[in-house]
């Protein structure tokens, strides 16, 4: 069964997120369950989703990421973050892209990427930063 697309291909926030995500080593994009996802061998970011408590409430302009373990407790206390359906029990968090701080988004992508990408790709990312 094909899922309907649940995003606007011309969304400027999606375009900006795509540029950040695809700049990471080995990153690619695919549409899964009607939403853009960013991955290497595992997904590190979803664009859009719904919270665990009410799967009927959609967050179409949001990211879902796996934050750094050290940052996760503080982020869970931040009212801007919500627990996504299905992924929340594994530590994933959602953030709506309203009044977006793109530096924060880049940091969240970096942390999620580092938790999911193969070691060789993380080393490549670190090598880029050292240059």
C-alpha positions in Angstrom: 0.0 0.0 0.0 1.4 3.4 -1.0 1.2 6.1 1.6 0.0 9.5 0.4 2.6 12.3 0.5 2.2 14.3 3.7 4.5 17.2 2.8 4.7 20.0 0.3 7.6 19.5 -2.0 8.1 23.3 -2.2 8.2 23.8 1.5 11.1 26.2 2.2 11.7 24.6 5.6 12.0 21.2 4.0 14.5 22.6 1.5 16.6 24.1 4.2 16.5 20.9 6.3 17.3 18.9 3.2 20.4 21.0 2.5 21.6 20.5 6.1 20.9 16.8 6.2 22.4 15.9 2.8 25.6 17.8 3.6 26.4 15.1 6.2 28.7 12.3 4.8 26.9 9.5 3.1 23.4 11.0 3.8 20.5 10.3 1.5 16.8 11.1 1.4 13.9 8.8 0.8 10.2 9.1 1.3 8.9 6.6 3.9 5.3 6.4 5.0 4.6 9.6 3.1 7.3 11.7 4.7 10.9 12.6 3.9 13.5 10.8 5.9 17.2 11.2 6.0 19.5 8.3 6.6 22.9 6.6 6.1 22.4 3.0 7.0 19.8 4.0 9.6 17.4 7.0 9.6 18.7 10.0 11.5 15.9 12.5 10.8 12.2 12.4 9.9 10.4 15.4 8.5 7.0 15.5 10.1 5.2 13.2 12.4 2.7 13.0 15.2 3.0 12.8 19.0 2.6 9.6 20.9 -0.4 10.8 22.9 -2.5 11.6 19.9 -1.6 10.0 16.6 -4.3 12.1 14.9 -2.5 15.4 15.5 0.0 15.9 12.7 3.2 18.0 12.9 3.8 18.5 9.3 6.6 21.1 9.7 8.7 19.4 12.3 11.8 17.2 12.7 12.1 14.0 14.6 15.6 13.2 15.8 17.5 11.0 18.2 19.3 13.6 20.4 22.6 13.1 22.2 22.0 11.0 25.3 23.5 13.7 27.6 21.1 16.3 26.2 18.0 14.2 26.0 16.8 14.8 29.6 17.0 18.6 29.3 15.3 18.5 25.9 12.4 16.4 27.3 11.8 19.2 29.8 11.8 21.9 27.1 8.1 22.5 26.1 9.0 22.9 22.4 9.9 19.2 22.2 7.3 16.4 22.0 7.4 12.7 22.1 6.7 11.1 18.7 4.5 8.2 18.2 6.3 4.8 17.8 9.8 6.4 18.1 9.5 8.1 21.5 10.2 5.0 23.6 13.6 4.7 21.9 14.6 8.3 22.8 13.5 10.2 19.7 12.0 13.7 20.1 10.0 15.9 17.8 10.5 19.7 17.3 8.2 21.9 15.3 10.0 24.3 13.0 8.1 27.4 14.1 10.4 30.3 14.7 13.2 28.0 13.8 16.7 28.4 15.1 18.6 26.7 12.3 21.8 26.5 14.3 19.9 24.4 16.8 18.4 22.3 14.0 21.9 21.7 12.7 23.1 20.6 16.1 20.2 18.2 16.6 20.8 16.7 13.1 24.5 16.4 14.0 23.8 14.6 17.3 21.2 12.3 15.7 23.5 11.5 12.8 26.3 10.6 15.2 24.1 8.2 17.1 22.9 6.4 13.9 25.7 6.6 11.3 28.4 4.1 10.8 31.7 4.9 12.6 33.6 5.5 9.3 31.1 8.3 8.4 31.3 9.9 11.8 35.1 9.9 11.4 34.6 11.6 8.0 32.4 14.2 9.6 35.0 14.8 12.3 37.7 15.1 9.7 35.7 17.8 7.9 35.5 19.8 11.1 39.2 19.5 11.7 40.0 21.0 8.2 
